[in-house]
Amino acid sequence: MSLPRLQTLLTASLLAAGLAGCMVPQWQKPGMPQAEVEKGMGKPTLVVPLPEGGQRLVYSQQPAGQQVYHMDFDAQRKLVHVEQVLDTAHFFALRNGVDTRDDVYRMFGPPAIVERVYSFKGDIWTYRFLDNTFARRAHVHIDPQGVVQKVMFTDESMYLREPHR
């Protein structure tokens, strides 16, 4: 066997072995031990305490990915619930003038982009997500006091084709 072909075969084998160890969040079964989930998923982006001693592991695929998963565990560290939260329903649930930067961070993790514009005094946290298979962006406007003021949506421009001329 030639050296380039052997290298290709070894690389493909290592890649397949690595992917076999990857876990997909939404495929995890309730009752699974937290340690087993973390072993397969890796370190979460964020750990949020839940009532009655439970924990939420937040796995974000930002900045390039389009999902954020909540994996909720009870006080015995057993998986109770898995939910993908990067969607319009969860962004619409943000309460303008009430929710804070910390609330947004606990819900969605770090944004893909933090921007500023002339017409708004504060940060705009931008998240990439899929809306019925369409690539979109949610822009959460957070004022200097750290309070959510509005959420706006735009299409993900990298997926838009320029018109032919």
C-alpha positions as CSV (number, residue, x, y, z in Angstrom):
1,M,0.0,0.0,0.0
2,S,1.4,3.4,-0.9
3,L,2.3,5.9,1.8
4,P,-0.3,8.6,0.6
5,R,-3.0,6.0,0.6
6,L,-2.1,4.7,4.0
7,Q,-2.1,8.2,5.4
8,T,-5.6,8.8,3.9
9,L,-6.9,5.6,5.4
10,L,-5.4,6.4,8.8
11,T,-6.9,9.9,8.7
12,A,-10.3,8.6,7.7
13,S,-10.2,6.0,10.5
14,L,-9.2,8.5,13.1
15,L,-12.0,10.9,11.9
16,A,-14.6,8.1,12.1
17,A,-13.5,7.1,15.5
18,G,-13.6,10.7,16.7
19,L,-17.1,11.2,15.3
20,A,-18.3,7.9,16.9
21,G,-17.6,9.4,20.3
22,C,-19.6,12.6,19.6
23,M,-23.0,12.8,21.2
24,V,-26.0,14.7,19.7
25,P,-27.8,16.6,22.5
26,Q,-31.4,15.9,21.3
27,W,-30.7,12.2,21.2
28,Q,-29.9,11.9,24.9
29,K,-32.4,9.9,26.9
30,P,-33.9,11.1,30.2
31,G,-32.3,9.4,33.2
32,M,-28.8,9.5,31.7
33,P,-26.2,10.5,34.3
34,Q,-24.7,14.0,34.0
35,A,-21.2,12.7,34.1
36,E,-21.9,10.4,31.1
37,V,-23.4,13.3,29.1
38,E,-20.4,15.6,29.9
39,K,-18.0,12.8,28.9
40,G,-19.6,12.6,25.5
41,M,-20.6,16.2,24.9
42,G,-17.5,17.8,26.5
43,K,-17.5,20.9,28.7
44,P,-20.7,22.9,28.5
45,T,-20.6,26.6,27.5
46,L,-22.4,27.5,30.7
47,V,-23.8,25.8,33.9
48,V,-26.9,27.4,35.3
49,P,-28.3,26.3,38.8
50,L,-31.9,25.2,38.7
51,P,-34.4,25.1,41.6
52,E,-34.3,22.1,44.0
53,G,-30.6,21.5,43.4
54,G,-30.7,20.7,39.7
55,Q,-28.4,22.1,36.9
56,R,-28.8,23.2,33.4
57,L,-25.9,22.6,31.0
58,V,-26.0,25.0,28.2
59,Y,-24.2,23.9,25.0
60,S,-23.9,26.7,22.5
61,Q,-22.7,26.3,18.9
62,Q,-22.3,30.0,18.4
63,P,-20.6,31.9,16.7
64,A,-20.8,29.8,13.6
65,G,-23.5,27.2,14.6
66,Q,-27.2,27.8,14.8
67,Q,-28.2,25.9,17.9
68,V,-28.1,26.3,21.7
69,Y,-29.1,23.3,23.8
70,H,-30.4,23.3,27.4
71,M,-29.8,20.0,29.1
72,D,-31.6,20.0,32.5
73,F,-30.5,17.7,35.3
74,D,-32.3,17.0,38.6
75,A,-30.6,17.1,42.0
76,Q,-29.4,13.5,41.5
77,R,-27.6,14.6,38.3
78,K,-29.9,12.6,36.0
79,L,-31.0,14.1,32.7
80,V,-34.6,15.3,32.8
81,H,-35.0,17.4,29.6
82,V,-33.2,18.5,26.5
83,E,-34.3,21.6,24.5
84,Q,-32.9,23.6,21.6
85,V,-33.7,27.2,22.5
86,L,-32.3,29.2,19.6
87,D,-35.6,30.0,17.9
88,T,-38.1,32.8,17.5
89,A,-40.4,31.6,20.3
90,H,-37.6,31.9,22.9
91,F,-36.5,35.3,21.6
92,F,-40.1,36.6,21.6
93,A,-40.3,35.4,25.3
94,L,-37.7,38.1,26.2
95,R,-39.4,40.9,28.1
96,N,-38.4,44.4,26.9
97,G,-37.6,46.6,29.9
98,V,-37.5,43.6,32.3
99,D,-35.1,41.0,31.2
100,T,-31.4,41.7,31.7
101,R,-28.1,40.9,30.0
102,D,-27.6,38.1,32.5
103,D,-31.0,36.6,31.6
104,V,-30.1,36.6,27.9
105,Y,-26.7,35.1,28.7
106,R,-28.3,32.3,30.8
107,M,-30.8,31.6,28.1
108,F,-28.7,31.7,25.0
109,G,-25.0,31.8,26.1
110,P,-22.5,34.1,24.5
111,P,-23.7,35.9,21.3
112,A,-22.1,35.3,17.9
113,I,-21.4,39.0,17.6
114,V,-21.6,42.0,19.9
115,E,-22.2,45.2,17.9
116,R,-22.9,48.9,18.4
117,V,-24.8,51.3,16.2
118,Y,-25.2,55.0,16.2
119,S,-28.9,54.9,16.7
120,F,-28.9,52.8,19.9
121,K,-26.9,53.6,23.0
122,G,-25.9,50.1,24.2
123,D,-24.8,46.7,22.9
124,I,-26.5,44.6,20.4
125,W,-26.1,40.9,20.9
126,T,-26.5,39.0,17.7
127,Y,-27.3,35.3,17.6
128,R,-27.4,33.1,14.4
129,F,-30.3,30.6,14.3
130,L,-32.6,28.7,11.9
131,D,-36.2,29.8,11.5
132,N,-38.1,27.1,9.6
133,T,-34.8,26.2,7.7
134,F,-34.1,29.8,6.9
135,A,-30.8,31.2,8.3
136,R,-31.7,34.3,10.4
137,R,-30.1,36.6,13.0
138,A,-31.7,37.8,16.2
139,H,-30.4,41.1,17.5
140,V,-31.0,41.7,21.2
141,H,-30.6,45.4,22.1
142,I,-29.3,45.8,25.6
143,D,-29.1,49.3,27.1
144,P,-26.1,50.7,29.1
145,Q,-27.9,49.6,32.3
146,G,-28.0,46.0,31.1
147,V,-31.7,45.8,30.3
148,V,-33.2,44.3,27.1
149,Q,-35.0,47.1,25.1
150,K,-35.9,45.2,21.9
151,V,-35.3,42.2,19.7
152,M,-35.1,42.5,16.0
153,F,-34.6,39.8,13.3
154,T,-32.8,39.9,10.0
155,D,-31.9,37.3,7.3
156,E,-28.5,35.8,7.5
157,S,-26.8,37.7,4.7
158,M,-24.1,35.1,4.0
159,Y,-26.8,32.8,2.6
160,L,-28.4,35.4,0.3
161,R,-27.4,35.4,-3.3
162,E,-26.5,38.5,-5.2
163,P,-28.8,39.2,-8.2
164,H,-27.3,38.5,-11.6
165,R,-26.5,41.5,-13.6
